[in-house]
């Protein structure tokens, strides 16, 4: 849609607040429904979302501000999986930070969003904020922290190594990725690796290897 037409439509909607709210809700729910479940997307069911990126962003903004936490949680899990495949970790930070500023979000959703935010910080090379979000997520779930201050980094590094090994199986990608390892430091306590995933519920998915952003679909400036 041409930008002038978009502005005209927005002005017309603004003249009727009730109609504007209903229209924006329908818009948000429609485009949010285009996001596949992470497992489906990993199997090649993502489809072509390149042309809908701005609509997805507008839908996300509306959902963060207006929808109930359970619906928002499902949307963010699917959206963060898409952004992870695109390598859009800075934008992931922005949407999760905005979601966590809401009032009345249940503990489980808060813990999941802090975990996803910590993963995004790790991919951006920000171990300090990543640790803070990991600690907050575990505290919300009532789980013990690693005995070592770097134990949680070993967990994430081990998971990254396992993903790299899976990529070497027949049919897997073998494109190089920058090495980022904390292996060899103090180990995490037994059972820590699965404690958060087990408590966060079935919608949470393990982080996947970042991919090179599509040339036709760039991050928000």
HELIX and SHEET records of a PDB file:
HELIX    1   1 UNK A    3  UNK A   14  1                                  12    
HELIX    2   2 UNK A   17  UNK A   32  1                                  16    
HELIX    3   3 UNK A   38  UNK A   40  1                                   3    
HELIX    4   4 UNK A   41  UNK A   45  3                                   5    
HELIX    5   5 UNK A   50  UNK A   52  5                                   3    
HELIX    6   6 UNK A   53  UNK A   66  1                                  14    
HELIX    7   7 UNK A   69  UNK A   86  1                                  18    
HELIX    8   8 UNK A   89  UNK A  100  1                                  12    
HELIX    9   9 UNK A  107  UNK A  123  1                                  17    
HELIX   10  10 UNK A  127  UNK A  141  1                                  15    
HELIX   11  11 UNK A  151  UNK A  167  1                                  17    
HELIX   12  12 UNK A  192  UNK A  200  1                                   9    
END                                                                             
